[in-house]
Amino acid sequence: MTGAGVLEAEVQAELLGLRRVPGLTGSLVASVDGLLIAHDLPPSIEPSSMAAVTASQLGLANRVGETAHGGGFQEVVVRGAGYVVTYAAGPAASLTVLAEGDVNVGRLHLEARPVARAVAALLAAAKR
């Protein structure tokens, strides 16, 4: 397996670990430019399109955070029929999780935040 393949497998393992959250329906990691790194999404969601949309949301969230508080983006929660939560995964990527409307959002944050940090560490190590 190449270096990129190993990285993708490690990130994929982190995503699969999130399945323990009841109500979680999918997850993905994308670069800030919208390139898909890894995903665990249902077949009804096209991964590359979701990665691109996530990058767009990330750019806007960064701008709002900088304008309002002078600081960078940490996470954004979108609530509709379900939840879409995007977490910063270091400076170059994001973790997005999808969940049902009745998910325990506190548990979702408790499980996903460490995964975002782990993904950031994996990506930083891969750059060295």
Backbone bond lengths (Angstrom), bond angles and torsions (degrees), N, CA, C in turn:
res aa  C-N    CA-C-N  psi(-1)  N-CA   C-N-CA  omega(-1)  CA-C   N-CA-C  phi
1 M - - - 1.459 - - 1.526 107.98 -
2 T 1.316 118.14 136.47 1.458 122.50 -179.98 1.521 110.03 -74.21
3 G 1.336 116.24 169.79 1.463 120.60 177.72 1.512 111.85 -56.32
4 A 1.332 116.87 -43.03 1.468 120.62 178.96 1.523 110.92 -65.70
5 G 1.336 116.29 -37.55 1.459 120.45 178.96 1.517 112.00 -66.51
6 V 1.337 116.62 -38.62 1.463 121.18 177.53 1.521 109.71 -65.24
7 L 1.336 116.36 -44.97 1.462 120.55 178.97 1.525 110.59 -59.76
8 E 1.330 116.83 -47.13 1.462 120.01 179.44 1.524 111.08 -59.81
9 A 1.328 117.49 -41.24 1.465 121.22 179.51 1.531 111.14 -64.69
10 E 1.329 117.15 -39.93 1.468 120.42 179.16 1.525 111.06 -66.96
11 V 1.317 116.36 -42.21 1.469 120.26 178.04 1.529 109.49 -66.22
12 Q 1.319 116.45 -41.23 1.468 121.30 178.44 1.533 110.47 -59.37
13 A 1.321 117.34 -41.30 1.471 121.35 178.51 1.529 110.69 -60.90
14 E 1.323 116.98 -39.81 1.471 120.31 177.07 1.527 110.50 -62.70
15 L 1.322 117.05 -42.62 1.462 121.00 179.77 1.525 111.27 -64.23
16 L 1.311 116.27 -43.25 1.473 120.12 -179.93 1.521 111.15 -61.98
17 G 1.325 117.56 -32.44 1.456 121.31 177.37 1.523 112.71 -63.60
18 L 1.319 117.26 -25.26 1.463 120.59 178.85 1.524 112.92 -70.84
19 R 1.318 116.98 -15.45 1.470 119.85 -179.78 1.529 112.67 -59.54
20 R 1.333 116.98 -16.56 1.465 120.37 179.89 1.536 111.86 -69.34
21 V 1.322 117.83 -12.64 1.467 121.41 179.88 1.523 108.95 -81.37
22 P 1.330 117.75 114.92 1.472 119.63 178.43 1.533 110.84 -60.83
23 G 1.312 116.69 131.02 1.461 121.65 179.21 1.513 114.02 94.22
24 L 1.342 118.15 -8.37 1.458 120.67 176.48 1.524 108.06 -70.91
25 T 1.328 116.59 132.28 1.469 119.45 -178.51 1.522 113.51 -112.47
26 G 1.322 118.05 -11.35 1.454 120.04 178.16 1.510 111.52 174.28
27 S 1.332 115.09 168.05 1.464 120.50 178.38 1.520 109.44 -157.09
28 L 1.321 114.70 159.20 1.465 119.34 175.85 1.515 109.73 -157.07
29 V 1.319 114.38 156.81 1.453 122.33 172.98 1.516 106.47 -120.36
30 A 1.336 114.69 130.90 1.463 120.65 179.98 1.522 109.38 -134.60
31 S 1.321 115.21 152.42 1.457 119.96 174.77 1.519 108.73 -74.32
32 V 1.329 116.58 164.97 1.461 119.44 179.43 1.522 111.85 -65.57
33 D 1.355 117.32 -18.33 1.471 119.52 175.78 1.526 112.42 -88.27
34 G 1.322 117.82 3.19 1.456 120.79 176.44 1.515 114.93 90.58
35 L 1.330 117.45 12.32 1.460 119.85 177.41 1.522 109.73 -85.25
36 L 1.300 115.87 132.61 1.457 121.89 -179.86 1.523 109.95 -70.21
37 I 1.328 116.64 130.19 1.463 121.95 176.32 1.526 109.54 -101.75
38 A 1.325 117.47 -47.86 1.467 122.53 177.64 1.520 108.08 -162.12
39 H 1.334 115.81 157.53 1.466 118.59 178.63 1.519 111.36 -152.62
40 D 1.319 113.23 158.17 1.456 123.66 170.95 1.532 105.06 -139.17
41 L 1.322 114.94 70.86 1.457 122.01 -175.72 1.522 110.87 -109.35
42 P 1.330 116.03 153.76 1.466 118.54 174.64 1.527 109.84 -68.05
43 P 1.341 117.54 157.85 1.468 121.23 -178.47 1.531 114.18 -59.42
44 S 1.306 117.45 -21.41 1.465 120.51 -178.03 1.533 113.29 -75.13
45 I 1.329 117.68 -9.26 1.468 121.38 -179.07 1.519 109.01 -114.98
46 E 1.324 116.27 124.79 1.459 121.45 179.57 1.538 108.08 -79.68
47 P 1.337 117.88 116.35 1.466 121.67 -172.02 1.530 115.07 -58.68
48 S 1.316 118.49 -44.25 1.470 120.29 -177.41 1.522 111.25 -66.14
49 S 1.315 117.44 -38.45 1.465 120.80 177.56 1.525 110.71 -65.93
50 M 1.330 116.31 -41.91 1.461 120.16 179.25 1.525 110.25 -65.13
51 A 1.330 117.75 -37.66 1.468 121.42 177.65 1.526 110.59 -62.98
52 A 1.318 116.58 -41.46 1.465 120.80 179.51 1.530 110.95 -65.53
53 V 1.323 117.18 -43.07 1.464 121.41 178.68 1.524 110.02 -64.47
54 T 1.320 116.13 -40.08 1.464 120.90 178.66 1.526 110.71 -60.61
55 A 1.319 117.60 -43.08 1.463 121.45 179.40 1.525 110.68 -62.77
56 S 1.299 116.26 -38.44 1.461 120.53 178.10 1.530 110.17 -63.89
57 Q 1.321 115.91 -45.28 1.458 121.25 178.48 1.531 110.27 -63.27
58 L 1.308 117.04 -40.67 1.458 122.31 -179.95 1.524 110.66 -61.77
59 G 1.329 116.87 -44.37 1.455 120.55 178.65 1.515 112.10 -60.55
60 L 1.318 116.28 -43.73 1.457 120.71 179.28 1.531 110.88 -66.81
61 A 1.318 117.10 -43.55 1.469 120.98 -179.95 1.524 110.93 -62.72
62 N 1.331 117.54 -39.66 1.461 120.99 176.39 1.527 110.64 -60.19
63 R 1.313 115.64 -45.06 1.467 120.37 -178.41 1.523 111.21 -64.73
64 V 1.319 117.40 -42.70 1.463 121.25 178.79 1.528 109.98 -63.04
65 G 1.334 117.06 -45.82 1.462 121.16 179.66 1.516 112.39 -60.94
66 E 1.315 116.57 -43.27 1.465 120.82 179.15 1.530 111.37 -66.17
67 T 1.318 116.72 -41.33 1.461 120.81 -178.59 1.530 111.20 -69.15
68 A 1.311 116.79 -44.35 1.460 120.95 -174.94 1.522 113.49 -78.40
69 H 1.331 116.32 -39.14 1.466 119.03 -172.00 1.519 114.10 -128.45
70 G 1.315 117.81 -2.84 1.452 120.53 -179.73 1.513 113.97 71.83
71 G 1.326 116.26 13.31 1.460 119.88 -178.57 1.506 111.40 -125.09
72 G 1.305 114.78 168.90 1.456 120.62 -178.50 1.513 113.22 -77.94
73 F 1.289 113.79 172.84 1.458 124.11 -179.32 1.528 110.52 -77.47
74 Q 1.307 117.64 138.28 1.463 122.69 173.01 1.527 110.97 -114.25
75 E 1.338 115.64 -50.70 1.465 119.90 179.00 1.517 110.12 -162.75
76 V 1.321 114.19 157.24 1.461 120.39 176.27 1.527 107.75 -139.29
77 V 1.325 115.49 138.28 1.463 121.84 -179.50 1.519 108.57 -115.04
78 V 1.326 116.04 126.47 1.455 121.83 174.29 1.523 106.30 -113.18
79 R 1.323 115.79 123.26 1.462 120.61 -179.57 1.506 108.99 -114.44
80 G 1.309 115.88 123.25 1.459 122.73 175.74 1.517 106.46 -136.87
81 A 1.316 117.06 -126.15 1.463 120.41 174.16 1.529 109.53 -67.01
82 G 1.311 115.69 -23.42 1.460 124.00 175.43 1.516 107.25 -145.18
83 Y 1.315 116.20 -164.91 1.461 121.04 -179.15 1.525 110.90 -114.77
84 V 1.316 114.99 144.38 1.456 123.31 167.88 1.521 104.40 -127.11
85 V 1.318 116.60 115.98 1.464 120.81 -178.79 1.516 107.83 -120.60
86 T 1.325 115.45 127.46 1.460 121.19 179.24 1.517 108.33 -115.41
87 Y 1.330 115.36 128.70 1.461 123.47 -179.70 1.525 109.10 -115.19
88 A 1.322 116.72 142.75 1.459 120.29 171.80 1.524 107.74 -65.16
89 A 1.322 116.10 135.73 1.473 122.08 174.98 1.525 106.36 -121.79
90 G 1.323 115.37 67.11 1.450 120.83 -174.01 1.511 109.91 80.90
91 P 1.328 116.69 -172.84 1.465 119.70 -176.70 1.526 115.01 -78.53
92 A 1.336 116.97 -12.05 1.463 119.16 -171.64 1.520 115.24 -113.87
93 A 1.345 117.85 -0.90 1.467 118.93 -175.08 1.524 111.12 -154.06
94 S 1.323 114.04 172.29 1.460 120.65 176.39 1.525 109.34 -141.27
95 L 1.320 114.14 154.68 1.457 122.98 173.19 1.511 106.35 -110.42
96 T 1.321 117.21 126.85 1.460 121.71 176.59 1.513 108.44 -118.44
97 V 1.333 115.81 131.11 1.462 120.77 177.02 1.524 108.68 -119.91
98 L 1.311 115.00 143.93 1.458 122.84 177.92 1.521 107.67 -114.45
99 A 1.326 116.38 139.14 1.460 119.18 -177.61 1.523 110.17 -147.47
100 E 1.311 114.30 159.19 1.464 121.55 177.32 1.527 109.81 -68.59
101 G 1.315 116.18 161.84 1.453 121.78 -177.49 1.510 115.15 -64.14
102 D 1.325 117.47 -23.24 1.463 119.97 -178.94 1.523 112.90 -100.01
103 V 1.334 117.77 16.09 1.454 121.07 179.73 1.536 109.39 -63.82
104 N 1.295 116.39 150.17 1.457 121.93 172.49 1.536 105.58 -79.60
105 V 1.324 116.53 102.79 1.461 120.84 -173.81 1.530 111.16 -64.82
106 G 1.311 117.18 -34.92 1.461 120.10 176.50 1.516 111.32 -60.63
107 R 1.316 116.93 -45.26 1.471 121.15 177.91 1.527 110.23 -64.79
108 L 1.316 116.27 -40.23 1.458 120.17 178.32 1.531 110.32 -57.48
109 H 1.327 116.82 -48.61 1.467 120.77 177.57 1.534 111.04 -61.79
110 L 1.315 116.30 -44.12 1.467 121.30 -178.44 1.521 111.86 -58.65
111 E 1.306 117.03 -37.19 1.473 121.38 -178.97 1.532 112.64 -86.50
112 A 1.331 117.37 -35.96 1.467 120.26 -172.83 1.527 113.69 -82.48
113 R 1.316 118.28 -34.21 1.467 119.32 -178.59 1.529 112.66 -58.39
114 P 1.344 118.98 -46.28 1.471 118.20 177.26 1.533 112.89 -64.28
115 V 1.320 117.25 -31.47 1.467 120.07 177.04 1.523 109.38 -66.12
116 A 1.327 117.48 -41.64 1.467 120.54 177.42 1.528 110.26 -60.04
117 R 1.334 116.77 -41.71 1.472 119.90 178.12 1.523 111.40 -66.21
118 A 1.327 116.76 -39.72 1.470 120.73 178.90 1.528 110.78 -64.84
119 V 1.315 116.35 -41.92 1.472 120.56 177.91 1.527 109.81 -62.83
120 A 1.327 117.05 -43.41 1.465 120.43 177.87 1.521 110.95 -58.29
121 A 1.337 116.82 -42.24 1.467 120.98 179.28 1.529 111.15 -65.37
122 L 1.333 116.51 -41.82 1.478 120.29 178.09 1.523 111.11 -61.46
123 L 1.317 116.70 -44.26 1.457 120.92 -179.11 1.535 111.21 -67.12
124 A 1.330 116.39 -39.37 1.467 119.98 178.39 1.531 110.38 -65.36
125 A 1.329 117.18 -41.32 1.468 121.14 179.64 1.518 111.12 -65.57
126 A 1.314 116.76 -34.33 1.463 120.97 -179.23 1.527 111.47 -69.33
127 K 1.317 116.66 -26.23 1.472 121.12 -179.63 1.533 111.64 -75.09
128 R 1.329 116.15 -24.55 1.480 119.49 -177.62 1.476 112.24 -71.90
